[in-house]
């Protein structure tokens, strides 16, 4: 017959198994450069998208002295919330590789350009565009570039006059959005490095961001154990909380689980 100590050992293993599963899922996403799909990535985006959107809106309504801004003129007719969301996704996906400023700016610029072309496509041929976008989004195993090439091919094969951006325009938009994110959130910074006597800037997370991510993942990794049936009589419920399992390894569970 199992003992209380064996039950407590089982509960410890439940927590360890949950931590291992969490870390495997985290590593898998980071290896695929999908930091925006991690729990910490989604939480960061949700927490900072509003100030980024506000600054993009301000950029697009600045006075006449700013009318020569390449980035402003390109994105001024786009939805600021969408631009902010796409820029943040792309930025966080690129943080793992600690890419150069130009590489991250180019990637963000391509994301925003693709969205603008899709927006224009929807105004020109809404039914076909909607169906093609829906089909592309079903291919969750394909990367962004694969889906972008497919959509671009369809636009071009249909002979639609939907302009593309130059490399300079993409980088201008990307750099401006990175600047907005740095100034309005402080989650990333530019790090200067000297490579072969050339100064190169990289986009990296600030120390505060790295510390927050580490603490976030440590807390969340222990919050989802791999629950197993008790091997002894479950602990009695003396209130709405704390029955079932015995040890402090497991957070107190509610008598009735409710999904918010």
C-alpha positions as CSV (number, residue, x, y, z in Angstrom):
1,X,0.0,0.0,0.0
2,X,1.3,3.4,-1.0
3,X,2.4,5.8,1.8
4,X,2.0,9.6,2.3
5,X,5.7,10.1,1.5
6,X,5.3,8.3,-1.8
7,X,2.3,10.5,-2.7
8,X,4.4,13.6,-1.9
9,X,7.2,12.3,-4.1
10,X,4.7,11.8,-6.9
11,X,3.5,15.3,-6.5
12,X,7.1,16.6,-6.8
13,X,7.5,14.5,-10.0
14,X,4.3,16.0,-11.3
15,X,5.8,19.5,-10.9
16,X,9.1,18.5,-12.4
17,X,7.4,16.9,-15.4
18,X,5.3,20.1,-15.9
19,X,8.5,22.2,-15.8
20,X,10.2,19.9,-18.4
21,X,7.2,20.1,-20.7
22,X,7.1,23.9,-20.4
23,X,10.8,24.3,-21.1
24,X,10.6,22.0,-24.1
25,X,7.8,23.9,-25.6
26,X,9.6,27.2,-24.9
27,X,12.9,26.0,-26.5
28,X,11.0,24.6,-29.5
29,X,9.4,28.0,-30.3
30,X,12.6,29.9,-29.7
31,X,14.6,27.6,-32.0
32,X,12.1,28.3,-34.7
33,X,12.4,32.1,-34.1
34,X,8.8,32.3,-32.8
35,X,9.4,34.3,-29.7
36,X,6.1,36.1,-30.2
37,X,4.2,32.8,-29.8
38,X,5.7,32.1,-26.4
39,X,3.7,32.9,-23.3
40,X,6.2,35.6,-22.3
41,X,6.2,37.0,-25.9
42,X,2.4,37.2,-26.0
43,X,2.3,38.8,-22.6
44,X,4.9,41.5,-23.6
45,X,2.9,42.4,-26.8
46,X,-0.3,42.7,-24.9
47,X,1.3,44.9,-22.3
48,X,3.0,47.4,-24.6
49,X,0.9,47.5,-27.8
50,X,-1.1,50.5,-26.7
51,X,1.8,53.0,-26.2
52,X,3.3,51.8,-29.5
53,X,0.0,52.3,-31.3
54,X,-0.4,55.8,-29.8
55,X,3.1,56.8,-31.1
56,X,2.4,55.5,-34.5
57,X,-0.9,57.5,-34.6
58,X,1.0,60.6,-33.5
59,X,3.6,60.0,-36.3
60,X,0.9,59.9,-38.9
61,X,-0.8,63.2,-37.9
62,X,2.3,65.3,-37.4
63,X,2.4,68.8,-38.9
64,X,3.6,69.8,-42.4
65,X,7.2,69.9,-41.3
66,X,7.2,66.1,-41.2
67,X,5.7,65.6,-44.6
68,X,9.0,64.5,-46.1
69,X,9.2,61.5,-43.7
70,X,9.3,58.4,-45.8
71,X,7.9,56.2,-43.1
72,X,5.0,58.5,-42.3
73,X,3.9,58.8,-45.9
74,X,4.0,55.1,-46.4
75,X,2.0,54.0,-43.4
76,X,-0.2,57.0,-42.7
77,X,-3.3,55.3,-44.3
78,X,-2.8,52.0,-42.4
79,X,-4.4,50.9,-39.2
80,X,-2.0,52.0,-36.4
81,X,-3.0,49.0,-34.2
82,X,-2.2,46.5,-36.9
83,X,1.1,48.2,-37.7
84,X,2.1,48.2,-34.0
85,X,1.1,44.5,-33.6
86,X,3.0,43.3,-36.7
87,X,6.1,45.4,-35.7
88,X,6.1,43.9,-32.2
89,X,5.7,40.3,-33.4
90,X,8.6,40.7,-35.9
91,X,10.8,42.4,-33.3
92,X,10.3,39.8,-30.6
93,X,10.8,36.9,-33.1
94,X,14.2,38.5,-34.0
95,X,15.4,39.0,-30.5
96,X,16.6,35.5,-30.0
97,X,19.1,35.8,-32.8
98,X,20.2,39.3,-31.7
99,X,20.1,40.4,-35.3
100,X,21.6,43.7,-36.6
101,X,19.5,46.8,-36.7
102,X,19.3,46.7,-40.5
103,X,18.2,43.0,-40.5
104,X,15.4,43.6,-38.0
105,X,14.3,46.8,-39.7
106,X,14.2,45.1,-43.1
107,X,12.1,42.2,-41.6
108,X,9.7,44.6,-40.0
109,X,9.4,46.6,-43.2
110,X,8.6,43.5,-45.2
111,X,5.9,42.6,-42.6
112,X,4.3,46.0,-42.9
113,X,4.6,46.1,-46.7
114,X,2.9,42.7,-47.0
115,X,0.0,43.9,-44.8
116,X,-0.4,47.1,-46.9
117,X,-0.4,45.1,-50.1
118,X,-3.0,42.7,-48.6
119,X,-5.2,45.7,-47.6
120,X,-5.0,47.1,-51.1
121,X,-5.8,43.7,-52.6
122,X,-8.9,43.4,-50.4
123,X,-10.1,46.7,-51.9
124,X,-9.5,45.5,-55.5
125,X,-10.7,41.9,-55.3
126,X,-12.2,41.2,-51.9
127,X,-13.6,37.8,-52.5
128,X,-10.5,36.2,-54.0
129,X,-8.2,38.0,-51.6
130,X,-10.2,36.9,-48.6
131,X,-10.2,33.2,-49.7
132,X,-6.5,33.3,-50.5
133,X,-5.6,34.9,-47.2
134,X,-7.7,32.3,-45.3
135,X,-6.0,29.4,-47.1
136,X,-2.6,30.9,-46.4
137,X,-3.4,31.2,-42.7
138,X,-4.4,27.5,-42.5
139,X,-0.8,26.6,-43.3
140,X,0.4,27.0,-39.8
141,X,3.5,24.9,-40.5
142,X,4.7,27.3,-43.1
143,X,6.8,30.3,-42.3
144,X,5.8,33.9,-43.0
145,X,8.0,34.1,-46.1
146,X,6.5,31.0,-47.7
147,X,3.0,32.4,-47.3
148,X,4.1,35.9,-48.5
149,X,5.6,34.5,-51.7
150,X,2.4,32.5,-52.4
151,X,0.2,35.6,-51.9
152,X,2.6,37.8,-54.0
153,X,2.5,35.2,-56.8
154,X,-1.3,35.2,-56.9
155,X,-1.4,39.1,-57.0
156,X,1.1,39.2,-59.8
157,X,-0.4,36.3,-61.8
158,X,-3.8,38.1,-61.7
159,X,-2.1,41.2,-63.2
160,X,-3.1,43.5,-60.3
161,X,-1.3,46.8,-60.0
162,X,-0.4,46.7,-56.3
163,X,2.9,48.4,-55.8
164,X,5.8,46.9,-53.8
165,X,8.3,48.9,-51.7
166,X,11.9,49.5,-52.4
167,X,14.6,48.2,-50.0
168,X,15.1,51.7,-48.8
169,X,11.4,52.2,-48.0
170,X,11.3,48.9,-46.1
171,X,14.3,49.8,-44.0
172,X,13.1,53.3,-43.3
173,X,9.7,52.0,-42.0
174,X,11.4,49.3,-39.9
175,X,13.9,51.7,-38.3
176,X,11.2,54.2,-37.5
177,X,9.1,51.6,-35.8
178,X,12.0,50.2,-33.9
179,X,12.7,53.8,-32.7
180,X,9.1,54.1,-31.6
181,X,9.2,50.8,-29.7
182,X,12.5,51.7,-27.9
183,X,11.2,55.2,-26.9
184,X,7.7,54.2,-25.9
185,X,8.4,50.9,-24.1
186,X,12.1,50.4,-23.3
187,X,11.9,46.7,-23.8
188,X,14.8,46.7,-26.3
189,X,17.9,48.8,-27.0
190,X,20.6,49.2,-29.6
191,X,23.9,47.6,-28.8
192,X,27.0,48.9,-30.6
193,X,29.6,46.4,-31.7
194,X,32.8,46.9,-33.6
195,X,33.3,44.2,-36.3
196,X,36.4,44.4,-38.5
197,X,36.7,48.1,-37.7
198,X,33.1,48.7,-38.7
199,X,30.4,49.9,-36.2
200,X,27.4,47.6,-36.3
201,X,24.3,48.1,-34.2
202,X,22.2,45.1,-32.9
203,X,18.7,45.1,-31.4
204,X,18.8,43.4,-28.1
205,X,16.5,43.1,-25.0
206,X,17.3,45.4,-22.1
207,X,18.5,43.8,-18.9
208,X,15.2,44.6,-17.3
209,X,13.4,42.7,-20.1
210,X,15.7,39.7,-19.8
211,X,15.2,39.6,-16.0
212,X,11.4,39.9,-16.4
213,X,11.3,37.1,-19.0
214,X,13.4,34.8,-16.7
215,X,11.1,35.4,-13.7
216,X,8.0,35.1,-15.9
217,X,9.1,31.7,-17.3
218,X,10.2,30.4,-13.9
219,X,6.8,31.2,-12.4
220,X,4.8,29.8,-15.2
221,X,6.8,26.6,-15.6
222,X,5.8,25.5,-12.1
223,X,2.2,26.6,-12.5
224,X,1.2,23.7,-14.8
225,X,2.2,20.3,-13.3
226,X,1.4,17.1,-15.2
227,X,-1.5,16.1,-12.9
228,X,-1.7,12.4,-12.0
229,X,-4.3,10.5,-9.9
230,X,-3.5,10.2,-6.2
231,X,-2.0,6.9,-5.2
232,X,-3.5,7.2,-1.7
233,X,-6.8,8.6,-0.5
234,X,-7.0,12.2,-1.7
235,X,-6.8,15.0,0.9
236,X,-10.2,16.0,2.3
237,X,-11.7,19.3,1.1
238,X,-12.0,21.6,4.2
239,X,-13.0,24.6,2.1
240,X,-13.3,25.5,-1.6
241,X,-9.5,25.4,-1.8
242,X,-6.7,23.0,-1.0
243,X,-8.1,19.5,-1.3
244,X,-6.9,16.5,-3.3
245,X,-3.1,16.8,-3.1
246,X,-1.0,16.9,0.0
247,X,2.3,18.7,-0.6
248,X,3.2,22.4,-1.0
249,X,4.7,21.4,-4.4
250,X,1.2,21.7,-5.9
251,X,-0.7,25.1,-5.7
252,X,-4.0,24.9,-3.9
253,X,-6.7,23.7,-6.3
254,X,-10.3,25.0,-6.3
255,X,-13.1,22.5,-5.4
256,X,-14.7,23.4,-8.8
257,X,-12.5,24.4,-11.7
258,X,-13.9,27.5,-13.5
259,X,-12.5,28.8,-16.8
260,X,-12.6,32.6,-16.9
